[in-house]
């Protein structure tokens, strides 16, 4: 099915792979020569895992495959915004100068939540899908904001992490602010499905009679109310799991 719909679009992004490999090698050199620390420890594993997942999320065929359904799309976005940022941040060297460039936690969280919600409003996602440059910029901005919002929980320097009651409050707001974007898919599935513009573009080239809805010939997984409900629940679950794991890491 993937080959039928996507054809030769299932490619690996080699330039991105080379860039991430260069970052990994630079990290190794920095740790050995500047920080004078051993390479083998869990922080190094954390950042390497984060870089690997980043490539999987935006440089592998998963990028195109995720456009086939909302649930696959939400899985990709959850990995990109909820799993990768805390892994990369935790593995980073503790440079004091980095904190000067960070947004206040609440501003980063609110900005991310608003943009994530807007991303899944039909008119916005249709507009973004029509202009790849704008879409890529939007996704990049979301990723940058996600780094800012995870920083207070798992900053490389434990002294820069929020603690106690402030941490509990921040985690509570984190869950509440992300929830509307997830609920949007679930609610829309009940009152009427959101058309997947990325899937519509993919199926536009298929030899299907014009009077037939091209999406109707696809398996039930794609562009159905069940797909949208699964997508919303999946994103909520991965976000909750990531919060718990990040808090566990920050406390260890």
C-alpha positions in Angstrom: 0.0 0.0 0.0 2.8 2.5 0.9 4.6 1.8 -2.5 1.2 2.1 -4.3 0.5 5.5 -2.8 3.9 7.0 -2.5 6.0 5.4 -5.2 9.5 6.8 -5.3 8.8 9.3 -2.6 9.9 6.8 0.0 13.5 8.1 0.1 16.0 8.6 2.9 17.3 12.2 3.4 21.1 11.7 3.0 22.1 15.4 3.5 20.2 15.4 6.8 21.9 12.2 7.8 25.3 13.7 7.1 24.4 16.8 9.1 23.2 14.8 12.1 26.3 12.6 11.9 28.5 15.7 11.9 26.7 17.0 15.0 27.3 13.7 16.7 31.0 13.7 15.9 31.2 17.3 17.0 29.6 16.3 20.3 32.1 13.6 20.8 35.0 15.9 20.1 33.6 18.6 22.4 33.1 16.2 25.3 36.5 14.6 25.0 38.6 17.8 24.3 36.7 20.6 26.0 34.8 19.0 28.9 37.4 16.2 29.4 34.7 13.6 30.2 34.3 10.0 29.1 32.1 9.4 26.1 30.3 6.3 27.4 27.5 7.4 29.8 23.8 7.8 29.7 23.9 11.5 28.6 25.7 10.6 25.4 23.3 7.7 24.8 20.4 10.1 25.3 21.6 12.7 22.7 22.5 10.0 20.2 19.1 8.4 20.6 17.5 11.8 20.2 19.4 12.5 17.0 18.6 9.0 15.7 14.9 9.5 16.3 15.1 13.0 14.8 16.4 11.5 11.6 13.7 8.8 11.7 11.0 11.4 12.2 12.0 13.9 9.5 14.6 12.2 7.3 13.2 8.7 6.7 10.3 7.4 4.7 8.2 7.9 7.9 7.9 11.5 6.8 5.8 10.6 3.8 4.2 7.5 5.3 2.8 9.7 8.2 0.8 11.7 5.6 -1.4 8.7 4.9 -3.4 8.9 8.1 -3.9 11.2 11.1 -2.8 8.5 13.5 0.5 8.0 11.7 0.9 11.8 11.5 0.3 12.2 15.2 2.8 9.4 16.0 5.4 11.3 14.0 4.6 14.6 15.7 4.6 13.1 19.1 8.0 11.6 18.5 9.2 15.0 17.1 7.9 17.2 19.9 7.5 15.0 23.0 10.2 12.4 22.8 13.2 13.9 20.9 13.5 17.3 22.7 14.0 16.0 26.3 16.4 13.4 25.0 18.6 15.9 23.2 18.4 18.5 26.0 19.3 16.0 28.7 22.4 14.9 26.7 23.6 18.4 26.0 26.7 19.8 27.8 25.8 22.3 30.5 26.7 25.7 29.1 25.5 28.7 31.1 25.2 30.9 28.0 22.4 28.7 26.6 20.0 29.9 29.2 20.2 33.5 27.9 18.6 32.5 24.7 15.6 30.7 26.2 12.0 31.9 26.3 10.3 32.0 29.7 8.7 28.5 30.2 5.1 29.7 30.2 5.5 31.8 27.1 7.2 28.8 25.3 4.4 26.5 26.4 1.5 28.7 25.5 3.1 29.6 22.1 3.7 25.9 21.3 0.2 24.9 22.4 -1.5 27.6 20.3 0.5 26.8 17.2 0.0 23.1 17.6 -3.8 23.6 17.9 -3.9 25.9 14.9 -1.9 23.4 12.9 -4.9 21.0 13.1 -7.6 23.4 12.1 -8.8 22.4 8.6 -8.2 25.8 7.0 -4.7 26.1 8.4 -3.6 22.6 7.6 -4.9 23.0 4.0 -3.0 26.3 3.6 0.2 24.8 4.9 -0.1 21.7 2.8 -0.3 23.9 -0.3 3.1 25.6 0.4 5.9 23.2 1.4 8.3 26.0 2.4 5.7 27.6 4.8 4.8 24.1 6.1 8.5 23.2 6.8 9.0 26.6 8.5 5.9 26.1 10.7 7.1 22.6 11.7 10.6 23.9 12.5 9.2 26.7 14.6 7.2 24.1 16.6 10.3 22.0 17.2 12.3 25.0 18.4 9.5 25.9 20.8 9.3 22.3 22.0 12.9 22.5 23.0 12.2 25.7 25.0 9.2 24.1 26.8 11.0 20.9 27.8 14.1 22.7 29.0 12.8 23.6 32.5 12.2 20.0 33.2 15.4 18.4 32.0 18.0 21.1 31.6 21.6 19.8 31.3 22.5 21.7 34.5 20.2 20.5 37.3 20.4 23.9 38.9 18.4 25.3 36.0 15.5 22.9 36.4 12.3 23.9 38.1 11.7 22.0 41.3 9.0 21.0 43.8 5.6 22.7 43.5 6.6 24.8 40.6 7.5 21.6 38.6 4.1 20.0 39.4 2.3 23.1 38.4 4.3 23.4 35.1 3.6 19.7 34.3 -0.1 20.2 35.0 -0.3 23.2 32.6 1.8 21.3 30.1 -0.9 18.6 29.9 -3.8 21.0 29.9 -2.4 23.3 27.1 -1.5 20.4 24.8 -4.9 18.7 25.3 -7.0 21.0 23.0 -5.0 20.0 19.9 -5.6 16.3 20.7 -9.3 16.8 21.5 -9.8 18.7 18.3 -9.3 15.5 16.3 -11.5 13.5 18.6 -14.3 16.0 18.6 -14.1 16.5 14.8 -14.4 12.8 14.3 -17.7 12.8 16.2 -19.2 15.8 14.5 -17.6 15.3 11.1 -14.3 14.1 9.8 -11.5 16.5 8.8 -10.2 15.9 5.3 -6.5 15.0 5.2 -5.1 17.4 2.6 -1.7 15.5 2.4 -3.5 12.3 1.6 -5.7 14.1 -0.9 -2.6 15.3 -2.7 -1.0 11.8 -2.7 -4.1 10.2 -4.2 -4.7 12.9 -6.8 -2.3 11.2 -9.2 -4.1 7.8 -9.0 -6.2 6.6 -12.0 -9.6 6.9 -10.3 -12.8 8.2 -12.0 -13.4 11.8 -11.2 -16.9 11.1 -9.9 -15.4 8.8 -7.3 -13.9 10.0 -4.0 -10.4 8.8 -4.2 -10.2 8.3 -0.5 -13.0 5.8 -0.5 -10.9 3.2 -2.3 -8.4 3.2 0.5 -8.4 0.8 3.5 -10.5 1.8 6.5 -7.3 3.0 8.3 -7.1 6.1 6.2 -9.1 9.3 6.7 -11.9 7.9 8.9 -13.4 9.0 12.2 -11.6 6.0 13.8 -8.3 7.2 12.5 -8.9 10.7 13.9 -10.0 9.3 17.3 -6.9 7.0 17.4 -4.7 10.0 16.5 -6.0 12.2 19.4 -5.7 9.4 22.0 -2.2 8.4 20.7 -0.9 11.9 21.1 -2.4 12.3 24.6 -0.9 9.0 25.7 2.6 9.7 24.3 2.7 13.2 25.8 1.7 11.8 29.2 4.3 9.0 29.0 7.0 11.5 28.0 6.2 13.8 30.9 6.5 10.9 33.4 9.8 9.6 31.9 11.2 13.1 31.7 10.3 13.8 35.4 11.9 10.5 36.3 15.1 11.4 34.5 15.2 14.8 36.0 14.8 13.4 39.5 17.5 10.7 39.1 
